[in-house]
Amino acid sequence: MNEDAVDRALRSDTIEPSSGFTLRVMDAVRAEAEVPPPLRFPWGRLGLGVAACAALSAAATWLAPDLGRAWDGVAPRLGVALQLGQAALGVAVALTLARLPRLFVRS
């Protein structure tokens, strides 16, 4: 198509969309309207988790020296057992904290 034909087509008052154009546009608009809005970030749960971690860290820092002295006086040969117990407790707490969000989602 040469330039004159394009100019004539654009100047004419009878420009109409191709068949099915409006249907395709309306289908796209309806599909876009059905998309759910994006989820909000759970700032409240984040704050609760940070506060819980801070409280657990503070409690562990405050209690850890007393635990070590108590075990050293009772069973001096069980130093490795104390460390293994602390590691097991740490894993149990971590798994419990990892499980908490799933409990909140179900309710």
LUMKOL-179544 format. One record per residue: residue number from 1; residue in one letter; y, x, z of N, C-alpha, C, O in turn. Coordinates in nm, 4 decimals. Layout:
REM residues N
PT resi resn     n_c2     n_c1     n_c3    ca_c2    ca_c1    ca_c3     c_c2     c_c1     c_c3     o_c2     o_c1     o_c3
PT  NUM    A        Y        X        Z        Y        X        Z        Y        X        Z        Y        X        Z
...
END
This chain:
REM residues 107
PT resi resn     n_c2     n_c1     n_c3    ca_c2    ca_c1    ca_c3     c_c2     c_c1     c_c3     o_c2     o_c1     o_c3
PT    1    M  -0.1168   0.0845   0.0000   0.0000   0.0000   0.0000   0.1233   0.0892   0.0000   0.1361   0.1781   0.0842
PT    2    N   0.2123   0.0660  -0.0926   0.3300   0.1529  -0.0984   0.4383   0.1049  -0.0031   0.4235   0.0027   0.0640
PT    3    E   0.5458   0.1793   0.0014   0.6518   0.1534   0.0989   0.7243   0.0223   0.0713   0.7645  -0.0462   0.1653
PT    4    D   0.7416  -0.0137  -0.0543   0.8107  -0.1386  -0.0865   0.7302  -0.2601  -0.0396   0.7878  -0.3574   0.0090
PT    5    A   0.6000  -0.2550  -0.0537   0.5158  -0.3667  -0.0109   0.5211  -0.3822   0.1411   0.5212  -0.4939   0.1929
PT    6    V   0.5253  -0.2708   0.2110   0.5339  -0.2762   0.3571   0.6681  -0.3354   0.3985   0.6743  -0.4202   0.4875
PT    7    D   0.7763  -0.2904   0.3334   0.9086  -0.3448   0.3649   0.9154  -0.4938   0.3368   0.9733  -0.5688   0.4155
PT    8    R   0.8582  -0.5375   0.2276   0.8580  -0.6808   0.1946   0.7782  -0.7597   0.2986   0.8192  -0.8679   0.3406
PT    9    A   0.6648  -0.7048   0.3390   0.5816  -0.7759   0.4374   0.6525  -0.7863   0.5713   0.6406  -0.8871   0.6409
PT   10    L   0.7256  -0.6830   0.6067   0.7952  -0.6864   0.7350   0.9192  -0.7753   0.7312   0.9577  -0.8314   0.8337
PT   11    R   0.9807  -0.7885   0.6170   1.1000  -0.8721   0.6058   1.0673  -1.0202   0.5957   1.1534  -1.1036   0.6238
PT   12    S   0.9490  -1.0544   0.5575   0.9170  -1.1957   0.5401   0.9100  -1.2647   0.6758   0.8764  -1.2015   0.7759
PT   13    D   0.9414  -1.3933   0.6797   0.9421  -1.4704   0.8037   0.8056  -1.5278   0.8375   0.7904  -1.5875   0.9441
PT   14    T   0.7085  -1.5129   0.7538   0.5783  -1.5758   0.7747   0.4726  -1.4746   0.8186   0.3616  -1.4735   0.7655
PT   15    I   0.5065  -1.3912   0.9140   0.4074  -1.2960   0.9661   0.3233  -1.3700   1.0696   0.3770  -1.4265   1.1649
PT   16    E   0.1942  -1.3696   1.0510   0.1030  -1.4382   1.1420  -0.0056  -1.3407   1.1862  -0.0450  -1.2527   1.1097
PT   17    P  -0.0532  -1.3557   1.3068  -0.1613  -1.2670   1.3530  -0.2907  -1.2989   1.2801  -0.3082  -1.4081   1.2260
PT   18    S  -0.3801  -1.2025   1.2796  -0.5092  -1.2233   1.2150  -0.5881  -1.3290   1.2906  -0.5599  -1.3583   1.4068
PT   19    S  -0.6862  -1.3852   1.2237  -0.7643  -1.4916   1.2866  -0.8404  -1.4360   1.4068  -0.9006  -1.3290   1.3986
PT   20    G  -0.8377  -1.5075   1.5159  -0.9078  -1.4665   1.6365  -0.8298  -1.3719   1.7253  -0.8776  -1.3341   1.8323
PT   21    F  -0.7086  -1.3323   1.6823  -0.6299  -1.2383   1.7615  -0.5925  -1.2983   1.8966  -0.6107  -1.2344   2.0002
PT   22    T  -0.5410  -1.4193   1.8957  -0.4996  -1.4803   2.0220  -0.6186  -1.5040   2.1145  -0.6057  -1.4919   2.2364
PT   23    L  -0.7341  -1.5375   2.0577  -0.8534  -1.5560   2.1407  -0.8959  -1.4250   2.2071  -0.9325  -1.4233   2.3246
PT   24    R  -0.8908  -1.3154   2.1310  -0.9270  -1.1854   2.1873  -0.8287  -1.1436   2.2964  -0.8683  -1.0889   2.3993
PT   25    V  -0.7006  -1.1699   2.2729  -0.6001  -1.1344   2.3730  -0.6207  -1.2176   2.4995  -0.6170  -1.1636   2.6101
PT   26    M  -0.6418  -1.3458   2.4846  -0.6606  -1.4317   2.6018  -0.7903  -1.3977   2.6751  -0.7952  -1.4054   2.7978
PT   27    D  -0.8953  -1.3602   2.6019  -1.0187  -1.3163   2.6680  -0.9937  -1.1899   2.7506  -1.0439  -1.1769   2.8623
PT   28    A  -0.9161  -1.0978   2.6950  -0.8840  -0.9749   2.7685  -0.8000  -1.0064   2.8916  -0.8203  -0.9465   2.9973
PT   29    V  -0.7052  -1.1002   2.8791  -0.6208  -1.1374   2.9934  -0.7058  -1.2028   3.1020  -0.6889  -1.1727   3.2201
PT   30    R  -0.7957  -1.2909   3.0636  -0.8828  -1.3562   3.1624  -0.9750  -1.2556   3.2310  -0.9960  -1.2617   3.3522
PT   31    A  -1.0299  -1.1627   3.1522  -1.1179  -1.0612   3.2109  -1.0409  -0.9748   3.3104  -1.0933  -0.9397   3.4161
PT   32    E  -0.9179  -0.9408   3.2770  -0.8364  -0.8596   3.3681  -0.8000  -0.9383   3.4938  -0.7914  -0.8814   3.6026
PT   33    A  -0.7788  -1.0686   3.4790  -0.7444  -1.1517   3.5946  -0.8631  -1.1688   3.6892  -0.8432  -1.1919   3.8085
PT   34    E  -0.9851  -1.1580   3.6389  -1.1045  -1.1739   3.7225  -1.1387  -1.0490   3.8020  -1.2182  -1.0557   3.8957
PT   35    V  -1.0800  -0.9347   3.7662  -1.1080  -0.8100   3.8376  -1.0474  -0.8213   3.9775  -0.9289  -0.8522   3.9909
PT   36    P  -1.1273  -0.7967   4.0821  -1.0731  -0.8079   4.2185  -0.9701  -0.6981   4.2441  -0.9758  -0.5921   4.1817
PT   37    P  -0.8768  -0.7224   4.3344  -0.7766  -0.6194   4.3656  -0.8445  -0.4999   4.4324  -0.9509  -0.5145   4.4926
PT   38    P  -0.7841  -0.3837   4.4221  -0.8445  -0.2658   4.4853  -0.8470  -0.2817   4.6373  -0.7627  -0.3498   4.6956
PT   39    L  -0.9451  -0.2176   4.6996  -0.9598  -0.2240   4.8446  -0.8506  -0.1419   4.9128  -0.8110  -0.0361   4.8640
PT   40    R  -0.8030  -0.1926   5.0262  -0.7053  -0.1185   5.1045  -0.7766  -0.0084   5.1827  -0.8936  -0.0227   5.2185
PT   41    F  -0.7065   0.1001   5.2088  -0.7648   0.2076   5.2882  -0.7719   0.1631   5.4336  -0.6743   0.1096   5.4861
PT   42    P  -0.8858   0.1840   5.5001  -0.9020   0.1367   5.6395  -0.8357   0.2307   5.7401  -0.9039   0.3058   5.8098
PT   43    W  -0.7023   0.2262   5.7472  -0.6295   0.3151   5.8374  -0.6652   0.2901   5.9831  -0.6704   0.3843   6.0622
PT   44    G  -0.6898   0.1646   6.0199  -0.7255   0.1345   6.1583  -0.8557   0.2005   6.1994  -0.8656   0.2573   6.3082
PT   45    R  -0.9547   0.1933   6.1135  -1.0837   0.2558   6.1447  -1.0717   0.4078   6.1472  -1.1362   0.4743   6.2282
PT   46    L  -0.9888   0.4625   6.0581  -0.9672   0.6068   6.0589  -0.9048   0.6492   6.1912  -0.9475   0.7472   6.2524
PT   47    G  -0.8038   0.5751   6.2348  -0.7392   0.6071   6.3624  -0.8352   0.5973   6.4792  -0.8340   0.6812   6.5694
PT   48    L  -0.9193   0.4931   6.4769  -1.0186   0.4770   6.5825  -1.1175   0.5939   6.5825  -1.1526   0.6452   6.6888
PT   49    G  -1.1618   0.6357   6.4660  -1.2546   0.7486   6.4569  -1.1926   0.8788   6.5031  -1.2577   0.9576   6.5716
PT   50    V  -1.0664   0.9026   6.4662  -0.9982   1.0248   6.5092  -0.9798   1.0233   6.6609  -0.9991   1.1250   6.7276
PT   51    A  -0.9422   0.9069   6.7147  -0.9250   0.8967   6.8598  -1.0576   0.9194   6.9333  -1.0609   0.9865   7.0364
PT   52    A  -1.1667   0.8633   6.8801  -1.2977   0.8829   6.9421  -1.3393   1.0297   6.9371  -1.3920   1.0828   7.0348
PT   53    C  -1.3159   1.0947   6.8241  -1.3504   1.2377   6.8130  -1.2674   1.3219   6.9092  -1.3184   1.4156   6.9706
PT   54    A  -1.1389   1.2881   6.9220  -1.0536   1.3628   7.0145  -1.0996   1.3422   7.1589  -1.1019   1.4372   7.2372
PT   55    A  -1.1361   1.2194   7.1943  -1.1833   1.1924   7.3303  -1.3144   1.2657   7.3584  -1.3311   1.3240   7.4655
PT   56    L  -1.4071   1.2631   7.2632  -1.5333   1.3350   7.2832  -1.5120   1.4854   7.2926  -1.5771   1.5522   7.3729
PT   57    S  -1.4221   1.5389   7.2118  -1.3942   1.6828   7.2176  -1.3321   1.7202   7.3519  -1.3680   1.8219   7.4112
PT   58    A  -1.2395   1.6385   7.3993  -1.1765   1.6670   7.5283  -1.2785   1.6591   7.6419  -1.2790   1.7440   7.7310
PT   59    A  -1.3650   1.5569   7.6388  -1.4666   1.5434   7.7430  -1.5649   1.6602   7.7394  -1.6032   1.7124   7.8441
PT   60    A  -1.6055   1.7008   7.6206  -1.6989   1.8134   7.6099  -1.6344   1.9425   7.6577  -1.6994   2.0240   7.7232
PT   61    T  -1.5074   1.9618   7.6256  -1.4377   2.0827   7.6705  -1.4248   2.0842   7.8225  -1.4360   2.1894   7.8854
PT   62    W  -1.4017   1.9691   7.8801  -1.3845   1.9600   8.0244  -1.5179   1.9743   8.0988  -1.5232   2.0344   8.2061
PT   63    L  -1.6260   1.9185   8.0412  -1.7555   1.9182   8.1101  -1.8432   2.0389   8.0789  -1.9294   2.0726   8.1600
PT   64    A  -1.8253   2.1047   7.9664  -1.9153   2.2122   7.9239  -1.9245   2.3274   8.0242  -2.0357   2.3719   8.0526
PT   65    P  -1.8136   2.3781   8.0794  -1.8293   2.4896   8.1754  -1.9105   2.4504   8.2988  -1.9896   2.5307   8.3482
PT   66    D  -1.8921   2.3283   8.3490  -1.9683   2.2841   8.4658  -2.1172   2.2733   8.4332  -2.2011   2.3098   8.5156
PT   67    L  -2.1506   2.2243   8.3160  -2.2911   2.2147   8.2761  -2.3560   2.3520   8.2707  -2.4687   2.3700   8.3168
PT   68    G  -2.2853   2.4480   8.2147  -2.3400   2.5832   8.2028  -2.3651   2.6456   8.3389  -2.4694   2.7076   8.3597
PT   69    R  -2.2728   2.6307   8.4308  -2.2901   2.6885   8.5654  -2.4037   2.6193   8.6399  -2.4793   2.6855   8.7110
PT   70    A  -2.4170   2.4895   8.6255  -2.5242   2.4172   8.6938  -2.6608   2.4633   8.6436  -2.7520   2.4848   8.7234
PT   71    W  -2.6752   2.4783   8.5131  -2.8037   2.5206   8.4592  -2.8335   2.6658   8.4933  -2.9490   2.7007   8.5174
PT   72    D  -2.7317   2.7510   8.4958  -2.7562   2.8923   8.5265  -2.8044   2.9096   8.6694  -2.8843   2.9989   8.6975
PT   73    G  -2.7568   2.8252   8.7598  -2.8000   2.8374   8.8990  -2.9399   2.7826   8.9205  -3.0132   2.8354   9.0041
PT   74    V  -2.9794   2.6792   8.8488  -3.1084   2.6150   8.8708  -3.2203   2.6880   8.7979  -3.3249   2.7156   8.8567
PT   75    A  -3.1999   2.7185   8.6748  -3.3069   2.7812   8.5969  -3.2484   2.8918   8.5088  -3.2105   2.8668   8.3944
PT   76    P  -3.2410   3.0141   8.5624  -3.1786   3.1228   8.4858  -3.2552   3.1598   8.3585  -3.1967   3.2159   8.2659
PT   77    R  -3.3847   3.1294   8.3527  -3.4626   3.1650   8.2338  -3.4566   3.0582   8.1245  -3.5122   3.0758   8.0161
PT   78    L  -3.3905   2.9505   8.1536  -3.3865   2.8419   8.0552  -3.2553   2.8387   7.9771  -3.2092   2.7316   7.9376
PT   79    G  -3.1957   2.9541   7.9549  -3.0702   2.9597   7.8789  -3.0886   2.9094   7.7368  -3.0017   2.8409   7.6829
PT   80    V  -3.2011   2.9430   7.6766  -3.2297   2.8964   7.5406  -3.2528   2.7459   7.5402  -3.2109   2.6765   7.4476
PT   81    A  -3.3185   2.6960   7.6422  -3.3422   2.5520   7.6506  -3.2101   2.4768   7.6629  -3.1946   2.3683   7.6068
PT   82    L  -3.1160   2.5339   7.7356  -2.9845   2.4707   7.7480  -2.9162   2.4631   7.6119  -2.8586   2.3603   7.5762
PT   83    Q  -2.9227   2.5706   7.5373  -2.8592   2.5715   7.4050  -2.9289   2.4745   7.3104  -2.8635   2.4060   7.2318
PT   84    L  -3.0613   2.4689   7.3180  -3.1327   2.3728   7.2347  -3.1007   2.2290   7.2748  -3.0874   2.1415   7.1893
PT   85    G  -3.0886   2.2057   7.4042  -3.0518   2.0725   7.4512  -2.9122   2.0335   7.4056  -2.8889   1.9198   7.3647
PT   86    Q  -2.8194   2.1284   7.4128  -2.6843   2.1001   7.3658  -2.6825   2.0735   7.2150  -2.6102   1.9854   7.1683
PT   87    A  -2.7608   2.1485   7.1400  -2.7682   2.1255   6.9951  -2.8278   1.9886   6.9651  -2.7794   1.9173   6.8773
PT   88    A  -2.9333   1.9519   7.0386  -2.9942   1.8206   7.0180  -2.8970   1.7092   7.0550  -2.8895   1.6071   6.9867
PT   89    L  -2.8233   1.7293   7.1628  -2.7230   1.6298   7.2024  -2.6132   1.6181   7.0963  -2.5677   1.5081   7.0652
PT   90    G  -2.5722   1.7297   7.0422  -2.4712   1.7287   6.9363  -2.5196   1.6549   6.8121  -2.4444   1.5785   6.7515
PT   91    V  -2.6447   1.6778   6.7745  -2.7016   1.6077   6.6589  -2.7121   1.4585   6.6873  -2.6818   1.3770   6.6002
PT   92    A  -2.7544   1.4216   6.8078  -2.7664   1.2802   6.8423  -2.6299   1.2109   6.8401  -2.6174   1.0990   6.7904
PT   93    V  -2.5280   1.2781   6.8942  -2.3930   1.2198   6.8926  -2.3428   1.2074   6.7500  -2.2832   1.1058   6.7142
PT   94    A  -2.3659   1.3095   6.6679  -2.3202   1.3044   6.5294  -2.3888   1.1915   6.4522  -2.3237   1.1195   6.3766
PT   95    L  -2.5189   1.1762   6.4711  -2.5895   1.0673   6.4027  -2.5428   0.9307   6.4510  -2.5317   0.8368   6.3721
PT   96    T  -2.5157   0.9196   6.5808  -2.4642   0.7929   6.6342  -2.3276   0.7612   6.5749  -2.3022   0.6479   6.5340
PT   97    L  -2.2403   0.8603   6.5701  -2.1078   0.8385   6.5121  -2.1158   0.8080   6.3626  -2.0349   0.7309   6.3110
PT   98    A  -2.2112   0.8669   6.2936  -2.2273   0.8383   6.1514  -2.2797   0.6973   6.1290  -2.2551   0.6378   6.0241
PT   99    R  -2.3502   0.6448   6.2246  -2.4084   0.5097   6.2127  -2.3076   0.3991   6.2477  -2.3228   0.2859   6.2017
PT  100    L  -2.2067   0.4298   6.3269  -2.1103   0.3297   6.3715  -2.0406   0.2548   6.2578  -2.0292   0.1325   6.2665
PT  101    P  -1.9936   0.3204   6.1521  -1.9263   0.2437   6.0464  -2.0157   0.1371   5.9836  -1.9673   0.0300   5.9469
PT  102    R  -2.1428   0.1644   5.9709  -2.2335   0.0637   5.9151  -2.2448  -0.0580   6.0058  -2.2594  -0.1705   5.9579
PT  103    L  -2.2380  -0.0358   6.1364  -2.2423  -0.1474   6.2297  -2.1167  -0.2331   6.2179  -2.1248  -0.3555   6.2281
PT  104    F  -2.0016  -0.1713   6.1966  -1.8771  -0.2453   6.1802  -1.8758  -0.3252   6.0499  -1.8215  -0.4356   6.0451
PT  105    V  -1.9351  -0.2698   5.9452  -1.9346  -0.3380   5.8158  -2.0217  -0.4622   5.8199  -1.9868  -0.5629   5.7583
PT  106    R  -2.1318  -0.4584   5.8892  -2.2241  -0.5740   5.8956  -2.1631  -0.6901   5.9711  -2.1963  -0.8050   5.9422
PT  107    S  -2.0750  -0.6648   6.0668  -2.0202  -0.7753   6.1465  -1.9045  -0.8435   6.0779  -1.8477  -0.9383   6.1322
END
